[in-house]
Amino acid sequence: MEEDGTVITEDQASVSVNSSRVVKEKEVKPRTVPPPGNGQIIYEIDPMLQSYKDHLDYRYKQYRRLREEIDKYEGGLEAFSRGYEKLGFLRSDAGITYREWAPGAKSASLIGDFNNWNPNADIMTRNEFGVWEIFLPNNTDGSPAIPHGSRVKIRMDTPSGIKDSIPAWIKFSVQAPGEIPFNGIYYDPPEEEKYVFKHPQPKRPKSLRIYESHVGMSSTEPMINTYANFRDDVLPRIKKLGYNAVQIMAIQEHSYYASFGYHVTNFFAPSSRCGTPEDLKSLIDRAHELGLIVLMDIVHSHASKNTLDGLNMFDGTDAHYFHSGPRGYHWMWDSRLFNYGSWEVLRYLLSNARWWLEEYKFDGFRFDGVTSMMYTHHGLSVGFTGNYTEYFGLETDVDAVNYLMLVNDMIHGLYPEAVTVGEDVSGMPTFCIPVQDGGVGFDYRLHMAIADKWIEILKKRDEDWKMGDIIYTLTNRRWSEKCIAYAESHDQALVGDKTIAFWLMDKDMYDFMAVDRPSTPLVDRGIALHKMIRLITMGLGGEGYLNFMGNEFGHPEWIDFPRGEQRLSDGSVIPGNNFSYDKCRRRFDLGDADYLRYHGLQEFDRAMQNLEEKYGFMTSEHLFISRKDEGDRVIVFERGDLVFVFNFHWTSSYFDYRIGCSKPGKYKIVLDSDDPLFGGFGRLDRTAEYFTFEGSYDGRPSSFMVYTPCRTAVVYALADRDDGLETLGPKP
């Protein structure tokens, strides 16, 4: 890619001459977003949508209108999404230009360390679109008028009074020690200090296995961890565990640390708590060196209501970036809601997504809170049943859906290898169908119902678990729309909630996890079911998989961010934790300690990832559930070339248990949750061979006999004598 936004076509060979890389001169191809399609393929994919054609055609017509207007007035979506080259601070050979969209302001001036915060020194001028501008020529010695690292703000006379704001397009923002407000930082390091990416971005993996992470709480010590430490300590761990993608939360600057990064104040600035922008670039480059793609947990669904540091009331008006009145306020999240029908809001958010891809080389996004965006009720107190009338009506925010279509089309058009994942609990049809075909354009939907189902099941006795209920939830997803499955994410790990491990083992996790000491029935049950729950989620739940850091080994502590006492408007008090960081960390040492039972859980998770890497079962089109026996509590299914056997019974083990399979031949065990390496009891012989019988069984053309111990999950693969098939686990 060249600096002017063009790419070198694939047929342009490069040669090495005297250690310099020389590219043969050929025509370069500018990056463009393909024009809209006809938007009609969705009706072929899902004929039920024909009943809602008026709504869907109107939605696509509005999208086409937007694209046409962007082409007409902005020179196309590619140019429109480079708003950071027009607004904010722009450096040229002659000086610095600063522009800010603030139509509600009556006057504006740029203030900061560079002019001793004098509001009369650098007065800005306004154009007809409400954009304020000032040009600061270089100093006589050629140095920039604003030194790199200087604090800056914009002072405005607004309908709400005089207001000092951090520029909306600021690229870095910091909180000085002992101070509450943040300060915008003019960030323009000299060339020798800028990080230079050394490694190419990996291709999009066919099978997406995501390790969800939070840099700040990724240390084993009670502290805010750094990008550099995460790069050096955590990324190699993720690679070793077998994941191929790392999803990083809380990147966009947020003044309130305990918001987990979801109350964003500065959308273009990486969180300064963890280091500098160059440190973050170094982290991403190291991930690419390890072959990991890096997804950013991006928040475009709402914004912090903080008026001191963020966008709220930026120009003194309620309806600047957001809807005015109640529509612009999310009462549950206590945050502001964007007006996706605003031209400048579209420019801001589209450019924001592109900035992270372009400047930091992120490989895609997990879009937060998409359900809240797509409906005017935000999904609050609404139980989605799957009836299509719930998705296509007056409560659908067509402007928001159009924005999601625009951002997906922009991302996939300009960055074909990028991945987009949408957090949607509603099950919106067409969500993961390309925009050209009439869809919203995401690559994956988060299968959010699975985690809720596991919590619901874990509240019941073993005797009340229903095999059919488990299977229904895991497989209840739209045909041709890919899902990311997860048994639990960061939500279940927060204080006030419970992880799966804690539901299963409770306080026994603190006293009975040493392998050289007797276990308890609760721990034995918990370790067995923890492995089974995760494997069946991966096996049946989607085309990708996600795990939150630490959950892979049953992290015994919840997450509790440092916080003080909070007094609510009704007089009630929420106690704090004296601003303690003690529970805002991850005890990776527990998973690494081979003398603790946590280690077995971690090793099983690694074996799961390696199983998928080797066999690619999650992305196989072949899925057949041959048995869901409520009496035996046994589930048998085929995914790809593998046969999965789960025995959820709490006491009954079955000898010579017959299971169906699609292909005849010899089968061998490739993963056994009961292996001692994984904290099991070693009741199966990993070297055993299983030969099929002819004749239909459970709807399959062949079958073979196995021993299935209680509370175990075993995966079988067809073995040829010369295929070098190995069990994923310790050597016999």
N, C-alpha and C positions, 0 to 999 in steps of 0.2 A: 504494500500500500504506500502510495506517495503522499507527501504532505498536503497536496492540493485535493485530497479526497478521491483520487483515482486509484485503480488497481491494475496491476500488470497481469495480462492474460496468461493462461496456463501454458501456452505454447512459447512463451518468452523464456528461453533457457538462460541459465546463468553459468558463467565460467569463472574459474579462479585464475587470476593472472598476478603473479608476484604478490601473493597473499591478499590481494584486493578482489572484492566481488564486483564483477562487471556484468551488467545486464544488457543483452543485445537490444539495440534500439528497434522497437516495434510500436505499433499504435497502442496507446493505453485506452482502457475502457472505463469511462466514468461510471460511478455507482449510481444506480437509479432504482426507484421502487416501481415494480411493474404496475401498469394501469389496472383499475378494477376489472373483475370478470363480470359475468352476467348474474352471479349470485343465485343461480337456480339449481345447482347440483344438490343442495341440501334436500330438495324434495325427492330426488332419486334415492338418496341415502336413507331418508326417513319419510315415507309417504304420509305418516300421520301429521306432518307439518303442513300439508295442503290445507287443512282446516284453519290454519292461522296465516295463510298466505298474504292477506292484506297487511297484517302487522309486519311480517318479515320482509315483504317487498318494500314497505314504507321505510323500514330500518335501513335496507340496502340502498334505497333511493337517497336517503339522507346522507349515507356514507359517500355515495358517488358525488353528491352535490358538494360535500366538504372537499373531496379530492379535487374536483374541478375548480373550486374557489381557491384552494391552496395553489394549484397549478397556475391560475390566472394572476393572483395577487402576490404570491411568494416565490414563484419559480419552481414549484414542485415540493413534494414531501421531503425529498433529500435536503433541499435548502432550508425549508421551514424548520426542520429538526436540528438545525445548527444555530439556534437562537443565541447560544453562548458566544457566537462570533459577532453578535450585534448588540447584545445587552450585557450589563455588568462591566467589568474592567477589561479593556482591550488595549494591548500594548502594540505600538508600531515603532518604526525607526525614529519617528519625530516626537513621540510622546505617548501619553496615556489618555484614552477616551473612556469616560464612564457614562453609561446610560441606564436609566431606570424607569420602568413603567409604573407611574403613580398618578393616575388621572384625578384622584380626589385632592391632591395636594395643591395648595395655593402658591407656595414657593418652596424651593429646595436648594440646599447647598451641601457640598461634600466637606466633611470634617474628619480630622484624624491627627495622629502624631505629626504628620508631615506639615501641617499648617497650625500646629498648637491648638487644634480644636476651635479655630476661629470661624464662626458661622458666616462671617462677612467676607472671608478671604476668597472663597471659590464658589460663587453663585452659579446655579445651573439655569439653563433655559428650557422651555417647554415647547414641544411641537403640537400639531393638531390632534395627535393620537394619545396625548397624555404621557408622552415619553420625555423625561428630563435628561439633559445632556450637558457635559462639560469636557473640555479638552485641556489637558495639562502638558505643556511642552516640556521637553527634556531640560534639565539644568544646563548651564553654560559649559560644564565639563562633559556633557553627554550622558550623564547619569539620569535615571528616571526621576520624575518629580516626587513619586512616592516610593520610598525604599522598600525592598522586599521584607516582609515580616511586620510592617507597620500596621497599627490599629486604625480602622476606618469605619465611619458610619455616614449615613445620610440624614441630615436634619431637615425636617419638613414642617411647614405651617399647614396644619390640616384642619378639617371641620371639628376634630376632637382636641385641637390645641397643638402646641409645639411638640414634636416627637422625633426622637433620635432612633433610627432603625438600622439594623445590620442589613447591608444590601441583599436583595432577594437572590441574586446570582452569585453570592460570595462563594469562593472556592475553598475557604478554610476559616474556621471560627474557633476561638479558644476561650477558656474560662481561667482568668488569672487566679492564683492561689489566694484564698480568703475572700474572693469576690463572688457574688451571686450571678450577675448578668454575664453573658458572653460578649466577646468583642470580635467583630469581623476583622479578618487579617488580609491585607493585600499580599497575595501569594504569587510570587513570580521569581523563583530562585534563579541564580545565574546558571548558565549552561553546564558548568562543571559539577553543579550540585543536583541537577535533574537526573532522575533514575532513567536508565536506558534499558528497555526490555531486551533480553538476550535469547529468549526461548519462544518458539512458535506456539500458538494456541492449539491445543489438541482438537482433533475432529470430534464432532458430537458422537458420544457413545451410543450404540444401538440399544444397549441395556443400561438404563440410568440408575445408579446406586448412590444415593445422596447421604452425605454425613452433615447433618444440620449443626451449625456451630455458632457460638457467640465468643468473639475474640476476648472481650474484657474479662469474662469469667472462665477462661480456659486454662488458668493456672491451677496447680495443686495447692498453692498458697493463697491465703485470704487477701487478695489484692486485685487491682485492675491490670490485667495482662496486656502486653504490647503486641503490635503487629509483628515485630521482629521475633519475639518469643514464640508466637503462634507459628510463624514461618519455620523456625528452627526445631521446635519441640512437638507441635501438634500435627503439622502436615505430614511428616514421615510416619506418624502413628496411623493417620487416616489411610495412607497408601498401604501400609503393612496390613491393615484390617481388610483390605480388598475393595474398598469403595473407589469409585472413579469420578466422583463429583463432591465438592465441598460447597455447602450453602452457608453463607455468612450473614448473620443477623446484625442489626444495629449499626450498619455502616453510615447511613446518613446521620448528620449531627442532630442530637437531641439533648436539650438542656437538662432534662430530668432522666438520670441514669436508670432509675427503676421502671421507666416506661418500656424497658426491653427494646428500645429503639423504635417504638411504634408511634411516638408523639414527636414527629420530626419538626425541627425548627429551621434548619439550613439544608435545603435539599441537594445542593451541589457540593457540599463539604463533607469529607469523611470525618468520622468522630475523632476529635483531637485527643481524647482520653488515652487512645491506644498508640498514638504516634503521629507522624506527619504523612502527607499524601505520598511522599516518596517511599516511606516505609510500607504503606499499603501496596504500592506498585511492586515493591520487592517481594512481598508475600505472594501476590498473584503470579508473578513471574516464576517463583520457586514452585508453586503448585503446577504450573504448566510444565516445568522441567520434570516433575514427577509423573506427568501424564494425567493430572487431575484437571477437570474443568471447574471453574469457579462461578457459582451462581450467587447473585446478590438478592437478599430479601428486600425488595423495593416497596416503599409505601407511597402509593398515589391515591389511596382510598380516602385519606383524611390528613389533617395536619394539626399540630399542636395549637391550642388556643392561646399560647404564650404571646403576649403583645410586645414584650420587651426584646425577645430574641428572634421571633419567628415572623410568619407572614400575616398573622391575624391583625386586623386593623392597621395594616402596613401604611396605607396612605390616609389613615384616619377615618375610613369608611368601612361599614360592615360588609359591603358587597364588592370588594376589590377582587380577590382571587376566589372568593367563596360565594355561595348563595346567601342572600340576606335573610334575616329573620330566622324562624324555627327551622326552615329547610336547610339552613347552612350550619346547623349544630347537631352533633350526634350525642344524644343525652346519655347513652350508656358509656361511650368512650370518652365523653367530656372533651370533644375536639371539634374542629371546624371541617366542613365538607365543601369540596371544590365545586365550582360551577363549570361543568364540562362543556357547556354551550358557549363559553366565552372564548373568543379567538386567541387572546393572549394567554389564557390558561392552557389552551391546547399547545401553544408554542412552548410555554414553560415546561409542561410535563413531558411532551415529546422530546424536547431538547435535553431534559434531565435524564431520560432513559438513554438517549444516545451518548450523552457525556460519559456515563459510567462505562459504556461499551468502548467508546473511542479513546478516552483518556487513560482509563485504568485497565482496559483489556479484559473486563468481565466477560464471561461466556454466556450470559443470559440472566434471567430473573425468575424469582418466585414472587409474583404479584400478591401482596397482602390484601385481605379484606375485599375481594372482588364482589362477593355477594352483596356487601353493603353498598357498593357502587351501582350495581345493576338494577336495584329496586329502590323506590322512594321510601319504602318501609324499612329498608336496610336489612331485611331478614330478621328483624326483631319481633319476637312473639309470633312468628309465623312458622307453622309446621308444613314444610313442603312434602306433598304426598306423591308427586310425579304427574299430577294432572296438568296438561299443557296450558290450561287457562291460567295457571299460577305464574307462567313465564312470559306470556305475551298479552299484556293488557295495559290498562291505564297506570298500574303501579310499576311498570317497567320504565326505567330512566333511559330513554333512547339516546340521549346525549352521552351518557356515560358508556353505554354499549358501543356507540360510535367511536368514542375515544379509545376503547380497548381494541376495536378493529383497526383504528389508525396506528396505534403503537405496535400492535402485532405485525401489521403489514410493513411498517417502517423497519422494525427489527429484522424480520425474515427477509425483506427485500435487500437491505444493505449488509446484513450479516447472516448469510445463509446457514452457517453452522451454529448460530445462537439458539438457545433453548428458552422457552417461556412456559412457566407453570403458573396456573391460576388457583388461588384459594377460593373455591366456590363450594358451598355446602348445599346449594339449592338444587343442583343437577340440571342447570340450564341446558336445554337441547341446543346443539350446534356449537357449543362452547369450544370444542377441540376440533373443529372443522375449519380448513383454510378460509381466509376472508374472501378470496377469489370465488369460492364456491358458495358464499353466503353465510359462512360461519363467523364466529368471534375471533378465531385464529390462534388460540393457545395450542401448544404442543401436548400439554398434559393438564389434567385436573387433579388436585389433591383429593384423594378418596377419604374425606373427613369422617364419614360415618363409621369407619372401622374402629377408630380409637374409642369413640363413644360406645360402640357395641361391646368392646372388651370390658370397659368399666361396668357396663350394665350386667354383663355375664359374671364378672368377678364378685359382684355383690350377692350372687346366688350360691347355694350349695352345689357340689359337684353333681349330685343326683338330679339337679334341675337344669343342667346344661342340655341344650338341644342341638344336635349335630346339624339338623336342617336349618336352624336359625343362624348358626355360624356361617354355613355355606352361603345362605341367601345374602347375608350382608356383604361377605367378601366378593361375591360375584355380581352384585347388583350395580352394574354400571352400563353406560350406553355403548352399544355396538359401534365399533370403528372410532371411538373416542378414548384415547389412552389416559390411564390414571396412574398416579403415584400412590402406592399403598404404604401405610405405616400403622404399627400397633400403638405407638404413642409418639408424641412430639414434645416440644418444650412446654406446651400447655399443661400436660399432666405432671411435669416436674416442678411447677411453681408452688410456693408455699400456699397452703389452703387446699391443694389438690393432692392426688396420690399417683405415684408411678405404678406400673404393673408389678414391679418387684415389691413395692411396699404393700400393695393390696394383698399380694400372695404371702409375704413373710413377716410383715410388720416389724415389731421390735426385735424379733429373733435374728434379724439381719445384723444386729450389732454384737451379738454374743456367741453365735453358733456358726460362723462362716470359716473358721479355721479347719483345714482338712485333717489335722492330726488330733482333733477332738470330736467327740460324738456329735452328730447332727440331731435335729429334732424332726418329727413328722411334718411340721409346718415348713421347715427349710427344704426337706426332701421334696415335698409337693411343689413348693415354690420354684425350685430350680428346674424340676421336670417340666412344669407347665410354662414357665418363662420361655424355655427353648421351643416348646411346641407352638405357643401362641405366635412367636416371631416367625417361625418357619412356615406355618400355614398362611400367615398374612402375606409373606413373600411369595408363597407358592400359588395362591389363588387371588390375591387382592388387586393386582394391577399389572401394568407393563413396566413399572419402575418401583423403586423402594426407597424409603427414607427412614433415618434413625437420628435421634437427637443425641449429641455427644454425652457419653457416660451411660446412656440407657442400654447400650450393648452389653454391659456387664452388671446391670441392675444396680445403678448408683444408689447408695443408701441414704444420701442427703437430698433434701429438696433445695430449690433455689429461692433464696430470700435476699433481695437486693438491699443495700444499706438504705435505711429510711428512718425518719423521725416520727414522732407522734402526729397524727392528723386529726384535726377537729372538723367535723362536718357541720353543715348549715343547720341541721336539726338538733345540734347540741351533743350528739354522740361522738365518741372518741375511738379512733382506730389506733391501737398501740403500735409503736415503732420497735426497732431493734437496736436503738442507740447507734445508728449508722454503722452497723457491723458488716464487714465483708466476709465473715466466717462461713456463711452458707452461699456465697456468691462465687463459687469456684467449682472445679471438677477434680475429684480424687482419682486421677488416672492410675496412681500408684496401687490402688486396691485391685484394679483389673490386671495389673502386671504382676502382682504378687502370686507366685505359683503355690504358696502355702495357704491361700485363701480360696474359697469356693467361687468368689467373683471371677477368678481367672478362668474357670471352666466355662462360665457364661460368655466371657469375652472370646475364648477360643471357638466356641460354637458359632458365634456371630461371624467370626472370620471365615469359618468353614462354609457358612451359608453364602457369603459373598463369593468365595472361590468356586462353589458349586455353580452359581449363576454365571460366573465368568467362563467356566469350562463348557457348560451345556446350553446356556442362553434360553432357559425354559420360560422366563418371564415374557420374552418377546415372541415366543412360538405361537402360531395360530392354533395349534392343537391343544385343546383342553377338554377333558372328558371326566366327569365325576361318576364313577361306577358304583360307589357304595357310600351311603350315609345311614348307618345302622344305629337306631336310637336305643336298641337293647344292648348290643355289644359296645356301643359308644365308639364305633370305628368309622373313620372316613378314609376312603381310597379314591385317588384321582390320578389321572395322567396329565402331565404338562410337558409339552415337547416330547423328548425321548425318555423321560423319567417317570417312574411310578412312585407315588407318595402314599405311605400308609401311616395313619395316625390312630393310636389307641388312647382315647381320653378316659377309659375306665380307671377308676381309682384303685381297684384291687384285682380285677380279672385280667389274666394273661392268657393268650390263646395259642395252643400248639396246632400245627398243621392247619393254619387258617388260610383258606383259599381266596386268592385275589385275582381279579381279571386283568388282562393286559391286551394291548392291541397287536403286539408283534411276538411271534414265537422265538424260542431260543434259550440261551443261558443268561441268567441275571445274577448280578452281584450287588452287594451293598456299597453305596458310594457316600452315604451320610447316615450316621446313627446317633441320635440324641442321647442314647444310653451309654455311649462310650465313656470310659473312665476319664479320658482327656477332657471331656465336657462336664465332669461332675456326675456322671451316671454310674450305674452298677455293673456294666459290662456283661449283660445277660445274653448278648448275641455274639456269634462267631463271625468276625468280619471276613474271614477267608472262605466262608461257606458259599457254595454255588447252588443256584435255584434253576431247575429245568422246567420248561412249560409243558402243559398238557394241551392236547387239541380238544376242541369243543367249546361251545359258547358258555360263558359264565359272567353274570352281572352285566350282560349286554356287550361283552368283549369276546373276540374270537378265540382267545387263548387264556390260560391261567397258570398260576404256580402257587405252591404251598409255602407258607412262612410261619415263623414263630414271632408273635407280636406281643411283647411284654406290656404290662399296664403303664400308662403315662409315658409312652415313647412315640417318637416320630422317626421313621426309617425311610430312606430314599433308595430305590433300586434302579439300576441302569442295565440295559442289554449289553452283554459282554461278549466280544469276539476274542478268540484266543490271542490274536496278534495286535489288539488295539492299545495295549499298555494301560488298561484301565486301572486306576488306583483309587482306593478309598480315601476320602478327604478326612484325614485324622492321623493319629500316630502310626508308625510302622509296626506291624505285628512282630 
